[in-house]
Amino acid sequence: MDEIVRKRQESELLQYMNSMNMNTIKVIQTAMYLGRDYKLPDIPDEQMETYLEIMAENPGFVIPCPSRRVNNPEEVFLEWLDDLSFQKGWESKDIEINQIYEKVPLDKYLQAAFEILGI
């Protein structure tokens, strides 16, 4: 048996996802894409000018990094879920599981999504 096929068949992650229903798979995949693709808005020009003035007067000043957490996590998540449903559509459960399984680094994408959603 091909080594790659054997490893996939023995994967606990694949076995676990295969035990889930399609709605749960959609939620996982939405979180994965949210964590991978969500971008915070850029700092507005007028705010950046203020930061540059402060930096000129205070050499140790660091521009504050905005929190990755959104104020309306449920709304953001549902927008992404709706967008994926509309733009991408959903294939069979096996295909969607393979999409999740093949995304590397899945753990980093999910961690980022959890930060964004405040989970």
Secondary structure, DSSP 8 states (H G I E B T S, - for coil): --HHHHHHHH-HHHHHHHTS-HHHHHHHHHHHHHHHH-------HHHHHHHHHHHHH-TT-------S--S-HHHHHHHHHHHIIIII----HHHHHHHHHH-TTHHHHHHHHHHHHT-
